[in-house]
């Protein structure tokens, strides 16, 4: 089993995903997201929580959300498309996560 952590410069990752997660503006949600990331077979490369008050009504699907919305940016390496699908599925099931967007760079 591969130890979780950050990739070494010469390590080859099967895939790299950039995830944008929109959730309720609360650090407890941020903690739940990091818990899911540590339980999956993905290596967390970057994690940035944007707690600024951006206008989330301009994001498709969040027009009717009331209250502050936090934007989390996550870069993770993973071992195949199936793992990415599972990761997105688990992130979408977290309470107070409104939307998960992703782009894949191989």
N, CA, C and O atoms as a GROMACS GRO file, in nm:
protein
  424
    1UNK      N    1   0.084  -0.117   0.000
    1UNK     CA    2   0.000   0.000   0.000
    1UNK      C    3   0.089   0.124   0.000
    1UNK      O    4   0.184   0.132   0.077
    2UNK      N    5   0.058   0.217  -0.085
    2UNK     CA    6   0.137   0.339  -0.098
    2UNK      C    7   0.107   0.435   0.018
    2UNK      O    8  -0.010   0.458   0.051
    3UNK      N    9   0.209   0.490   0.076
    3UNK     CA   10   0.190   0.588   0.183
    3UNK      C   11   0.136   0.717   0.123
    3UNK      O   12   0.174   0.755   0.012
    4UNK      N   13   0.050   0.782   0.196
    4UNK     CA   14  -0.006   0.908   0.148
    4UNK      C   15   0.087   1.022   0.186
    4UNK      O   16   0.153   1.018   0.289
    5UNK      N   17   0.090   1.122   0.101
    5UNK     CA   18   0.174   1.240   0.124
    5UNK      C   19   0.186   1.318  -0.004
    5UNK      O   20   0.099   1.308  -0.090
    6UNK      N   21   0.288   1.395  -0.018
    6UNK     CA   22   0.306   1.468  -0.142
    6UNK      C   23   0.399   1.391  -0.234
    6UNK      O   24   0.484   1.315  -0.188
    7UNK      N   25   0.383   1.412  -0.363
    7UNK     CA   26   0.467   1.342  -0.462
    7UNK      C   27   0.608   1.397  -0.460
    7UNK      O   28   0.630   1.516  -0.442
    8UNK      N   29   0.702   1.308  -0.480
    8UNK     CA   30   0.841   1.346  -0.497
    8UNK      C   31   0.857   1.387  -0.644
    8UNK      O   32   0.780   1.343  -0.730
    9UNK      N   33   0.956   1.470  -0.674
    9UNK     CA   34   0.972   1.524  -0.809
    9UNK      C   35   0.986   1.416  -0.915
    9UNK      O   36   0.939   1.436  -1.027
   10UNK      N   37   1.048   1.303  -0.885
   10UNK     CA   38   1.067   1.200  -0.986
   10UNK      C   39   0.956   1.094  -0.986
   10UNK      O   40   0.962   1.000  -1.066
   11UNK      N   41   0.858   1.107  -0.901
   11UNK     CA   42   0.750   1.010  -0.893
   11UNK      C   43   0.650   1.034  -1.006
   11UNK      O   44   0.614   1.148  -1.034
   12UNK      N   45   0.607   0.929  -1.071
   12UNK     CA   46   0.512   0.938  -1.180
   12UNK      C   47   0.371   0.910  -1.127
   12UNK      O   48   0.346   0.801  -1.074
   13UNK      N   49   0.281   1.005  -1.141
   13UNK     CA   50   0.143   0.986  -1.100
   13UNK      C   51   0.060   0.949  -1.223
   13UNK      O   52   0.085   0.999  -1.332
   14UNK      N   53  -0.038   0.861  -1.204
   14UNK     CA   54  -0.121   0.818  -1.316
   14UNK      C   55  -0.208   0.930  -1.367
   14UNK      O   56  -0.236   0.937  -1.487
   15UNK      N   57  -0.253   1.019  -1.281
   15UNK     CA   58  -0.338   1.129  -1.320
   15UNK      C   59  -0.332   1.240  -1.218
   15UNK      O   60  -0.298   1.219  -1.102
   16UNK      N   61  -0.367   1.356  -1.264
   16UNK     CA   62  -0.368   1.473  -1.176
   16UNK      C   63  -0.500   1.544  -1.196
   16UNK      O   64  -0.535   1.577  -1.310
   17UNK      N   65  -0.572   1.567  -1.091
   17UNK     CA   66  -0.703   1.631  -1.100
   17UNK      C   67  -0.702   1.763  -1.024
   17UNK      O   68  -0.644   1.774  -0.916
   18UNK      N   69  -0.767   1.861  -1.083
   18UNK     CA   70  -0.789   1.990  -1.017
   18UNK      C   71  -0.938   1.995  -0.985
   18UNK      O   72  -1.022   1.995  -1.075
   19UNK      N   73  -0.969   2.000  -0.857
   19UNK     CA   74  -1.108   2.002  -0.813
   19UNK      C   75  -1.141   2.138  -0.753
   19UNK      O   76  -1.062   2.195  -0.678
   20UNK      N   77  -1.259   2.188  -0.787
   20UNK     CA   78  -1.312   2.308  -0.722
   20UNK      C   79  -1.438   2.265  -0.651
   20UNK      O   80  -1.532   2.215  -0.712
   21UNK      N   81  -1.440   2.286  -0.521
   21UNK     CA   82  -1.551   2.242  -0.438
   21UNK      C   83  -1.617   2.365  -0.378
   21UNK      O   84  -1.552   2.448  -0.315
   22UNK      N   85  -1.747   2.375  -0.400
   22UNK     CA   86  -1.824   2.486  -0.342
   22UNK      C   87  -1.904   2.429  -0.226
   22UNK      O   88  -1.978   2.332  -0.242
   23UNK      N   89  -1.890   2.491  -0.110
   23UNK     CA   90  -1.955   2.439   0.011
   23UNK      C   91  -1.998   2.556   0.100
   23UNK      O   92  -1.963   2.671   0.077
   24UNK      N   93  -2.073   2.520   0.202
   24UNK     CA   94  -2.114   2.621   0.300
   24UNK      C   95  -1.988   2.681   0.362
   24UNK      O   96  -1.891   2.610   0.390
   25UNK      N   97  -1.990   2.811   0.383
   25UNK     CA   98  -1.874   2.883   0.436
   25UNK      C   99  -1.849   2.854   0.582
   25UNK      O  100  -1.879   2.937   0.668
   26UNK      N  101  -1.793   2.737   0.611
   26UNK     CA  102  -1.769   2.695   0.747
   26UNK      C  103  -1.645   2.605   0.748
   26UNK      O  104  -1.632   2.518   0.662
   27UNK      N  105  -1.556   2.625   0.841
   27UNK     CA  106  -1.434   2.545   0.846
   27UNK      C  107  -1.461   2.399   0.882
   27UNK      O  108  -1.377   2.313   0.855
   28UNK      N  109  -1.575   2.370   0.944
   28UNK     CA  110  -1.609   2.230   0.973
   28UNK      C  111  -1.628   2.152   0.843
   28UNK      O  112  -1.592   2.034   0.836
   29UNK      N  113  -1.685   2.216   0.741
   29UNK     CA  114  -1.700   2.152   0.611
   29UNK      C  115  -1.562   2.126   0.550
   29UNK      O  116  -1.539   2.022   0.489
   30UNK      N  117  -1.473   2.220   0.566
   30UNK     CA  118  -1.336   2.207   0.518
   30UNK      C  119  -1.269   2.084   0.581
   30UNK      O  120  -1.197   2.011   0.514
   31UNK      N  121  -1.293   2.062   0.707
   31UNK     CA  122  -1.238   1.946   0.778
   31UNK      C  123  -1.295   1.816   0.722
   31UNK      O  124  -1.221   1.720   0.705
   32UNK      N  125  -1.425   1.813   0.694
   32UNK     CA  126  -1.487   1.693   0.637
   32UNK      C  127  -1.431   1.662   0.499
   32UNK      O  128  -1.412   1.545   0.464
   33UNK      N  129  -1.404   1.766   0.419
   33UNK     CA  130  -1.346   1.746   0.286
   33UNK      C  131  -1.206   1.686   0.298
   33UNK      O  132  -1.172   1.593   0.226
   34UNK      N  133  -1.124   1.738   0.389
   34UNK     CA  134  -0.989   1.684   0.405
   34UNK      C  135  -0.993   1.540   0.457
   34UNK      O  136  -0.906   1.460   0.423
   35UNK      N  137  -1.092   1.506   0.539
   35UNK     CA  138  -1.106   1.369   0.586
   35UNK      C  139  -1.133   1.274   0.471
   35UNK      O  140  -1.075   1.166   0.464
   36UNK      N  141  -1.221   1.313   0.379
   36UNK     CA  142  -1.250   1.229   0.263
   36UNK      C  143  -1.126   1.214   0.176
   36UNK      O  144  -1.099   1.105   0.126
   37UNK      N  145  -1.052   1.321   0.158
   37UNK     CA  146  -0.932   1.315   0.075
   37UNK      C  147  -0.826   1.222   0.135
   37UNK      O  148  -0.754   1.155   0.061
   38UNK      N  149  -0.816   1.217   0.266
   38UNK     CA  150  -0.716   1.130   0.327
   38UNK      C  151  -0.759   0.984   0.326
   38UNK      O  152  -0.674   0.895   0.332
   39UNK      N  153  -0.888   0.957   0.320
   39UNK     CA  154  -0.937   0.819   0.318
   39UNK      C  155  -0.931   0.756   0.179
   39UNK      O  156  -0.929   0.633   0.168
   40UNK      N  157  -0.928   0.836   0.074
   40UNK     CA  158  -0.925   0.784  -0.062
   40UNK      C  159  -0.781   0.758  -0.105
   40UNK      O  160  -0.687   0.804  -0.039
   41UNK      N  161  -0.764   0.685  -0.214
   41UNK     CA  162  -0.631   0.654  -0.265
   41UNK      C  163  -0.582   0.765  -0.357
   41UNK      O  164  -0.547   0.740  -0.472
   42UNK      N  165  -0.581   0.885  -0.308
   42UNK     CA  166  -0.533   1.001  -0.382
   42UNK      C  167  -0.426   1.069  -0.299
   42UNK      O  168  -0.430   1.067  -0.176
   43UNK      N  169  -0.331   1.128  -0.367
   43UNK     CA  170  -0.226   1.202  -0.299
   43UNK      C  171  -0.256   1.350  -0.311
   43UNK      O  172  -0.265   1.403  -0.422
   44UNK      N  173  -0.273   1.416  -0.200
   44UNK     CA  174  -0.307   1.557  -0.198
   44UNK      C  175  -0.184   1.640  -0.229
   44UNK      O  176  -0.084   1.635  -0.157
   45UNK      N  177  -0.191   1.717  -0.337
   45UNK     CA  178  -0.080   1.802  -0.379
   45UNK      C  179  -0.096   1.945  -0.327
   45UNK      O  180  -0.002   2.003  -0.273
   46UNK      N  181  -0.213   2.000  -0.343
   46UNK     CA  182  -0.243   2.137  -0.297
   46UNK      C  183  -0.385   2.141  -0.243
   46UNK      O  184  -0.474   2.071  -0.291
   47UNK      N  185  -0.406   2.224  -0.142
   47UNK     CA  186  -0.538   2.244  -0.083
   47UNK      C  187  -0.548   2.390  -0.042
   47UNK      O  188  -0.474   2.436   0.044
   48UNK      N  189  -0.640   2.463  -0.103
   48UNK     CA  190  -0.657   2.605  -0.074
   48UNK      C  191  -0.804   2.631  -0.044
   48UNK      O  192  -0.891   2.595  -0.124
   49UNK      N  193  -0.832   2.692   0.070
   49UNK     CA  194  -0.968   2.729   0.107
   49UNK      C  195  -0.984   2.880   0.090
   49UNK      O  196  -0.913   2.958   0.153
   50UNK      N  197  -1.077   2.919   0.005
   50UNK     CA  198  -1.105   3.060  -0.020
   50UNK      C  199  -1.229   3.099   0.060
   50UNK      O  200  -1.341   3.063   0.024
   51UNK      N  201  -1.208   3.171   0.166
   51UNK     CA  202  -1.318   3.213   0.253
   51UNK      C  203  -1.365   3.356   0.223
   51UNK      O  204  -1.444   3.412   0.298
   52UNK      N  205  -1.316   3.413   0.114
   52UNK     CA  206  -1.358   3.548   0.079
   52UNK      C  207  -1.505   3.545   0.037
   52UNK      O  208  -1.558   3.440   0.001
   53UNK      N  209  -1.567   3.658   0.043
   53UNK     CA  210  -1.709   3.667   0.010
   53UNK      C  211  -1.726   3.695  -0.140
   53UNK      O  212  -1.757   3.807  -0.178
   54UNK      N  213  -1.706   3.593  -0.224
   54UNK     CA  214  -1.725   3.611  -0.368
   54UNK      C  215  -1.874   3.593  -0.400
   54UNK      O  216  -1.948   3.534  -0.322
   55UNK      N  217  -1.916   3.643  -0.516
   55UNK     CA  218  -2.057   3.634  -0.556
   55UNK      C  219  -2.083   3.496  -0.616
   55UNK      O  220  -2.062   3.474  -0.736
   56UNK      N  221  -2.128   3.404  -0.534
   56UNK     CA  222  -2.149   3.266  -0.577
   56UNK      C  223  -2.270   3.252  -0.669
   56UNK      O  224  -2.286   3.147  -0.732
   57UNK      N  225  -2.355   3.352  -0.677
   57UNK     CA  226  -2.473   3.345  -0.764
   57UNK      C  227  -2.435   3.342  -0.911
   57UNK      O  228  -2.517   3.307  -0.996
   58UNK      N  229  -2.310   3.379  -0.942
   58UNK     CA  230  -2.264   3.372  -1.080
   58UNK      C  231  -2.217   3.232  -1.119
   58UNK      O  232  -2.190   3.207  -1.237
   59UNK      N  233  -2.206   3.141  -1.023
   59UNK     CA  234  -2.167   3.003  -1.049
   59UNK      C  235  -2.293   2.923  -1.081
   59UNK      O  236  -2.390   2.924  -1.004
   60UNK      N  237  -2.291   2.855  -1.195
   60UNK     CA  238  -2.406   2.778  -1.238
   60UNK      C  239  -2.441   2.670  -1.135
   60UNK      O  240  -2.356   2.592  -1.094
   61UNK      N  241  -2.567   2.668  -1.094
   61UNK     CA  242  -2.613   2.572  -0.995
   61UNK      C  243  -2.616   2.625  -0.853
   61UNK      O  244  -2.672   2.561  -0.764
   62UNK      N  245  -2.556   2.740  -0.830
   62UNK     CA  246  -2.553   2.798  -0.695
   62UNK      C  247  -2.635   2.925  -0.684
   62UNK      O  248  -2.624   2.998  -0.586
   63UNK      N  249  -2.717   2.953  -0.785
   63UNK     CA  250  -2.792   3.079  -0.789
   63UNK      C  251  -2.887   3.095  -0.670
   63UNK      O  252  -2.912   3.207  -0.625
   64UNK      N  253  -2.940   2.984  -0.619
   64UNK     CA  254  -3.041   2.991  -0.513
   64UNK      C  255  -2.986   2.962  -0.374
   64UNK      O  256  -3.063   2.954  -0.278
   65UNK      N  257  -2.857   2.946  -0.360
   65UNK     CA  258  -2.796   2.918  -0.230
   65UNK      C  259  -2.790   3.049  -0.151
   65UNK      O  260  -2.741   3.151  -0.199
   66UNK      N  261  -2.840   3.042  -0.029
   66UNK     CA  262  -2.835   3.160   0.058
   66UNK      C  263  -2.719   3.145   0.155
   66UNK      O  264  -2.681   3.034   0.191
   67UNK      N  265  -2.664   3.256   0.196
   67UNK     CA  266  -2.553   3.253   0.291
   67UNK      C  267  -2.420   3.244   0.221
   67UNK      O  268  -2.414   3.228   0.099
   68UNK      N  269  -2.311   3.254   0.297
   68UNK     CA  270  -2.177   3.251   0.238
   68UNK      C  271  -2.140   3.114   0.182
   68UNK      O  272  -2.177   3.011   0.239
   69UNK      N  273  -2.068   3.115   0.072
   69UNK     CA  274  -2.020   2.993   0.009
   69UNK      C  275  -1.868   2.997   0.007
   69UNK      O  276  -1.808   3.098  -0.032
   70UNK      N  277  -1.807   2.888   0.048
   70UNK     CA  278  -1.661   2.875   0.049
   70UNK      C  279  -1.620   2.800  -0.078
   70UNK      O  280  -1.688   2.706  -0.121
   71UNK      N  281  -1.510   2.842  -0.136
   71UNK     CA  282  -1.455   2.776  -0.255
   71UNK      C  283  -1.325   2.708  -0.214
   71UNK      O  284  -1.232   2.773  -0.166
   72UNK      N  285  -1.319   2.576  -0.234
   72UNK     CA  286  -1.200   2.499  -0.203
   72UNK      C  287  -1.136   2.456  -0.335
   72UNK      O  288  -1.204   2.404  -0.423
   73UNK      N  289  -1.007   2.477  -0.347
   73UNK     CA  290  -0.933   2.431  -0.464
   73UNK      C  291  -0.840   2.320  -0.420
   73UNK      O  292  -0.760   2.337  -0.328
   74UNK      N  293  -0.852   2.206  -0.486
   74UNK     CA  294  -0.775   2.088  -0.450
   74UNK      C  295  -0.705   2.035  -0.574
   74UNK      O  296  -0.767   2.020  -0.680
   75UNK      N  297  -0.577   2.007  -0.561
   75UNK     CA  298  -0.502   1.938  -0.666
   75UNK      C  299  -0.459   1.805  -0.605
   75UNK      O  300  -0.394   1.802  -0.501
   76UNK      N  301  -0.497   1.696  -0.671
   76UNK     CA  302  -0.466   1.564  -0.620
   76UNK      C  303  -0.420   1.473  -0.733
   76UNK      O  304  -0.471   1.481  -0.845
   77UNK      N  305  -0.323   1.388  -0.703
   77UNK     CA  306  -0.283   1.284  -0.799
   77UNK      C  307  -0.352   1.156  -0.757
   77UNK      O  308  -0.376   1.132  -0.638
   78UNK      N  309  -0.385   1.073  -0.856
   78UNK     CA  310  -0.461   0.952  -0.830
   78UNK      C  311  -0.416   0.842  -0.925
   78UNK      O  312  -0.344   0.868  -1.021
   79UNK      N  313  -0.458   0.721  -0.897
   79UNK     CA  314  -0.416   0.604  -0.973
   79UNK      C  315  -0.522   0.554  -1.071
   79UNK      O  316  -0.549   0.434  -1.075
   80UNK      N  317  -0.581   0.641  -1.148
   80UNK     CA  318  -0.677   0.599  -1.250
   80UNK      C  319  -0.808   0.674  -1.242
   80UNK      O  320  -0.839   0.740  -1.143
   81UNK      N  321  -0.885   0.664  -1.350
   81UNK     CA  322  -1.012   0.735  -1.361
   81UNK      C  323  -1.114   0.687  -1.259
   81UNK      O  324  -1.194   0.766  -1.208
   82UNK      N  325  -1.113   0.558  -1.229
   82UNK     CA  326  -1.209   0.505  -1.133
   82UNK      C  327  -1.192   0.571  -0.996
   82UNK      O  328  -1.290   0.604  -0.929
   83UNK      N  329  -1.069   0.590  -0.955
   83UNK     CA  330  -1.043   0.654  -0.826
   83UNK      C  331  -1.092   0.798  -0.826
   83UNK      O  332  -1.146   0.845  -0.725
   84UNK      N  333  -1.076   0.869  -0.937
   84UNK     CA  334  -1.125   1.006  -0.948
   84UNK      C  335  -1.276   1.010  -0.938
   84UNK      O  336  -1.331   1.096  -0.868
   85UNK      N  337  -1.344   0.920  -1.007
   85UNK     CA  338  -1.491   0.914  -1.001
   85UNK      C  339  -1.537   0.888  -0.859
   85UNK      O  340  -1.630   0.952  -0.811
   86UNK      N  341  -1.472   0.794  -0.791
   86UNK     CA  342  -1.508   0.763  -0.653
   86UNK      C  343  -1.484   0.884  -0.561
   86UNK      O  344  -1.566   0.913  -0.474
   87UNK      N  345  -1.373   0.953  -0.582
   87UNK     CA  346  -1.341   1.071  -0.501
   87UNK      C  347  -1.448   1.178  -0.518
   87UNK      O  348  -1.494   1.236  -0.420
   88UNK      N  349  -1.487   1.206  -0.641
   88UNK     CA  350  -1.590   1.307  -0.667
   88UNK      C  351  -1.723   1.264  -0.607
   88UNK      O  352  -1.796   1.346  -0.552
   89UNK      N  353  -1.755   1.136  -0.616
   89UNK     CA  354  -1.879   1.085  -0.559
   89UNK      C  355  -1.881   1.104  -0.406
   89UNK      O  356  -1.980   1.150  -0.351
   90UNK      N  357  -1.773   1.070  -0.340
   90UNK     CA  358  -1.765   1.086  -0.195
   90UNK      C  359  -1.770   1.233  -0.154
   90UNK      O  360  -1.834   1.269  -0.056
   91UNK      N  361  -1.701   1.319  -0.229
   91UNK     CA  362  -1.705   1.462  -0.197
   91UNK      C  363  -1.845   1.518  -0.213
   91UNK      O  364  -1.887   1.602  -0.133
   92UNK      N  365  -1.918   1.473  -0.313
   92UNK     CA  366  -2.055   1.519  -0.336
   92UNK      C  367  -2.152   1.476  -0.228
   92UNK      O  368  -2.258   1.536  -0.213
   93UNK      N  369  -2.118   1.371  -0.153
   93UNK     CA  370  -2.205   1.322  -0.046
   93UNK      C  371  -2.184   1.392   0.088
   93UNK      O  372  -2.260   1.370   0.182
   94UNK      N  373  -2.084   1.475   0.096
   94UNK     CA  374  -2.057   1.545   0.222
   94UNK      C  375  -2.167   1.647   0.247
   94UNK      O  376  -2.208   1.720   0.156
   95UNK      N  377  -2.214   1.652   0.369
   95UNK     CA  378  -2.316   1.750   0.407
   95UNK      C  379  -2.261   1.890   0.385
   95UNK      O  380  -2.148   1.919   0.423
   96UNK      N  381  -2.340   1.975   0.324
   96UNK     CA  382  -2.310   2.116   0.297
   96UNK      C  383  -2.211   2.137   0.183
   96UNK      O  384  -2.162   2.249   0.165
   97UNK      N  385  -2.180   2.034   0.105
   97UNK     CA  386  -2.106   2.055  -0.019
   97UNK      C  387  -2.211   2.073  -0.128
   97UNK      O  388  -2.294   1.986  -0.151
   98UNK      N  389  -2.206   2.188  -0.195
   98UNK     CA  390  -2.307   2.221  -0.294
   98UNK      C  391  -2.272   2.170  -0.433
   98UNK      O  392  -2.360   2.125  -0.507
   99UNK      N  393  -2.145   2.177  -0.470
   99UNK     CA  394  -2.107   2.143  -0.606
   99UNK      C  395  -1.959   2.106  -0.611
   99UNK      O  396  -1.878   2.164  -0.538
  100UNK      N  397  -1.924   2.009  -0.698
  100UNK     CA  398  -1.785   1.969  -0.718
  100UNK      C  399  -1.758   1.976  -0.869
  100UNK      O  400  -1.826   1.910  -0.947
  101UNK      N  401  -1.661   2.056  -0.908
  101UNK     CA  402  -1.618   2.065  -1.048
  101UNK      C  403  -1.479   2.008  -1.057
  101UNK      O  404  -1.403   2.014  -0.960
  102UNK      N  405  -1.443   1.952  -1.172
  102UNK     CA  406  -1.309   1.896  -1.187
  102UNK      C  407  -1.258   1.912  -1.330
  102UNK      O  408  -1.334   1.922  -1.426
  103UNK      N  409  -1.129   1.914  -1.338
  103UNK     CA  410  -1.060   1.903  -1.466
  103UNK      C  411  -0.944   1.809  -1.444
  103UNK      O  412  -0.884   1.808  -1.336
  104UNK      N  413  -0.912   1.730  -1.544
  104UNK     CA  414  -0.807   1.630  -1.531
  104UNK      C  415  -0.692   1.666  -1.621
  104UNK      O  416  -0.711   1.701  -1.738
  105UNK      N  417  -0.570   1.660  -1.567
  105UNK     CA  418  -0.448   1.681  -1.643
  105UNK      C  419  -0.366   1.554  -1.629
  105UNK      O  420  -0.329   1.515  -1.518
  106UNK      N  421  -0.337   1.490  -1.739
  106UNK     CA  422  -0.262   1.365  -1.734
  106UNK      C  423  -0.119   1.390  -1.777
  106UNK      O  424  -0.038   1.297  -1.780
   0.00000   0.00000   0.00000
